[in-house]
């Protein structure tokens, strides 16, 4: 199997590690080239794809946290799928990263009461 075929197989079998690698690599490239309109469309695509296809909530949050490790310019207001992400996975995010980081505006989220 070639490397491209393996990549497609990993994505098709929903391997969270590979999906994290592929999505992060793509988003990093777009951010570095300052293609922000395309960047946010792809963030929405990947976020929706991950939420629809990865059924382990910890893995979903770990993939999104990977994006933050690379300081990607993620802003919830520019992502259509963020509200769904926050509603479904917000408690997990707070549990993994600490609520104070989110309240200070760090991370892909916002504090809600």
N, C-alpha and C positions, 0 to 999 in steps of 0.2 A: 504494500500500500504506500502510495506517495505521501509526502507531507501534507499536501492540499487535501488529498482524500481522507487522511487521518483527521485533519481539522474538521472537515465536514461531518465525519462519523462522530467525533466527539460532541459536536454541536447537536447533531441529530439524536444522540443518546443522552443529551442533557447533562454532560459532565460539567459540574459547577466550576471546577478549577480551570478547565479549558475555556469555558464561556467567560470567566473573569479575565483571563489572559487576552482573549481575542477582543472583547469589548473595551478593555483598558487600552490596548494597543491602538485600536481605531480612534477612540476618543482623544488619546494623547496627541495623535497626528493632527486631528482637526483643531485641537486647542493650540498647538504650536504654530499652525498655519493661520491662526486667528479666523477660522471659518466658523464663526459662532452660530450663524443661522443653521447651518448644516449640523454643527455640534449638538445643538439642543434638539433637533429632529432625531438625531441618532441616540441621544440620551433617552428620549421618549421611546424610541424603538426598542432599545436594549432593556430599559426598565420594564416595559410592557411584556417583552419576550420572557424576561427572567421571572416576573410575577406569574405569568401564565404557564410556564413550563417547569419551573423548579418548585417542588412542593415542600421542601424543607425550609422553614422560615429563617433558620440560622444561616443557611447557605445563601439565601436571597440577600440578607443583610450583609454578609461577609463580602459578597461581590460588590455591593454598593460601597462598603467601607474601603475596598481595594481602590476604588476610584479616588477616594479622599487621600489615600496614601501618596498619590501622585499629584496632589493639589490641582485637580481639574476644576475649572471655573463653574461649579455647579450652583445654580440658583433656583430654588423651588418655584418661584414665580414664573420662570421661563419654561418650565416642564409641565406639560399637560397631565402627565401620568403621576405627578408627585402627590396629589391629594389622595389618590388611591393607595399609593405606597405608604404614605404617612398613616392613613386610617388603618391599614392592615398590619403594617410592620412597625409602627411608631413605638409601641411598648418594648419591642425587642431592641430597637435602636437605643432607646434610653437605657435599657438594661446593660447593653454591651459597651457603650461609650461613656456613660455617665451623663446625667441630665444637665449638669452645669455647663458642659461643653455646648450643648444644643441651645441652652438659654443665652449663651454669650454670642450666638450666631456662628459658631463653628460647626461645620458638618451639614449634611444634607437634610435639614429639617428645621423645625421651629418648635418652640415650647407652646403647648396648648394647655389650658386649664380645664 
